[in-house]
Amino acid sequence: MKIRILCVGALKEEAYKIKIAADAAKIRKKCEFEIIEVKDEKNAEHMSDAEIMKVKQKEGERLLPYLKKTPGEFVVALCIEGKMHTSESWKQKLKEWREQRQLQQITYIIGGSLGLDPAVIKRADYSLSISRLTFPHNLMRVLLTEQIAGLVENE
């Protein structure tokens, strides 16, 4: 099994980098793991809806080439409107999909500070919400990596 995290923007916070590196090492003991970063768009504090959509669209155009229809791949978009799970119910859902669909790769997508372009969400096989609360997108990378580490360690 291969797990990828595809995300917008470079991680800047040193504490986040350290935590992700530790969790990535745990994940790599059980499966292939990679994080792919695409460039984020500059955005201003006060933007119109049209400007926000333009930023998301440009970021989406950078993400979509990594989301070709690959046999055995399952794509999960992280977005606030996605379905929520407990860690245990998500683990069970992944197990079911692995068995039913013979999954070889799971790709999680984390958008930029303004969220994901609708075209990226549409391309995903599933939309997942970690919380109804809003978190910085870089912190979401830490939370997701920690969840993945916990899931693969307990398999």
N, C-alpha and C positions, 0 to 999 in steps of 0.2 A: 504494500500500500504506500502511496505517496500522498503527502499533504502539502498543499501550497497555501500561503497567504499572499494575496495580491492586494496591494494597498497604494493609496495616493499619498505622496509626500514622504520626505526623509525623516527618520526619527532623530530628534535633536537632544532629547533629555537623556543624560548619562545614566540616571537611575533606571529608566525604562530599558535602555540598551543592555544593562547588566542583568536585569530580571529576564528579559527575553532570551538572552544568550544562555542563561541557566536552564530555562524551560526548553529551549531548542535542543540543548544537549540531551535532556531526558527523552525528548521525542525521537531524536535520531538513534537512540538505542533500540527503538522498536520499528521505525520506518523511515523512509526518505522524507525530508522536510526542507522546504525552502520558503524564503520571504522575498517577494519581488516588489520593488517600489517603482512607481511611475511618478513623474514630475507633477507637482501640484501647480495650480494657477494662482497667481496673486489675486487677492480680493480685498475690497475695502470694507470698512465697518458698516457703512450705510449703502446698501445696493438695492436697486429695483429688482422686482421679480424676474424681469427679462435678463438683467445682468447676472443674477444668480443662476438662472437656467443656462446661460452662455458658459459660465465657469464650469458647471457640472457637465455640460456637453463636451467641452474641451478635455476635461479629465476623463470622461467616459470614452472618448476617442482614443485615449492612451491605454485604457484598460482592455477594451474589446479585442485587440489583436492577440492578447493572451488567453482569450476565451473561445478558441475554436472548438467546434463540436468534436471532441476526442472520445472515441469509444471507451467506456469504462470510467469516464470522468463525471463527477457530480459537482455542480457549482452552487455555492451557497452565498447569497448576498446578505450582508449584515445591514439591516436598516430598521429604524424604529417601528415601522408599520409591519414588520415581519412577525412570524409566530414565535411566542415565547415557550421556553422549555425549562425544566429543571435540568441539572447536570445528568441525573439518572435517566430522565425521559429522552434527552438528546442522545445519550449513549445507546439506549435501546433503539431509537429511530435509526441511528447510523448502522447498528448491527443488522436491522431488518433490511435496509437498503443494500448493504454489502452482500447479503445473502440473495436477495431478489434480483439485483441488478449487476451482480458480479463487479462491484466497484474496484477500480485500480487506483483512482486518484480522487481526492476531494480538494477543491479549490474554494477557499473563503475569500470574499471580496470586502474590503473596508474602503469606503469613500473618503473624500477630503473633508475639510471642516464644514462644508455646506451640504454634505451627503452625496448620494450616488445619483448619477444620471438615470432617468427612467429606462433608457435603452439597455443599460447594464443590468438593472433589476429584471427587466423582461428576459434577458438572456439567461439569467440564473434559473436553476432547477428548483430552488427553494429560497424563501426569504426568512431570515432568522433575526429575532430581536433579542439582544442580551438583556435589555431592560427598557422600560418605558421612559426612564430618565435619560437625559442627554449627557453624554460624556465626550471629552475631547477625543478626536479620532486617533491620536497617538496612544492615549490610555486604553482605547478599545483594543489596540494591537496587543497590549500587555495582558488584558483580561482574556482575550481569545487564546493567546499562546498558553496561558496558564490552564485554561479549560482543556485544551488539546493535550497538554502534558498529563493532566489528571486522567483523561480518558484513555490514553495509550498505556499509561503505567498500570492501570487496573484491568487491562485486557488479559 
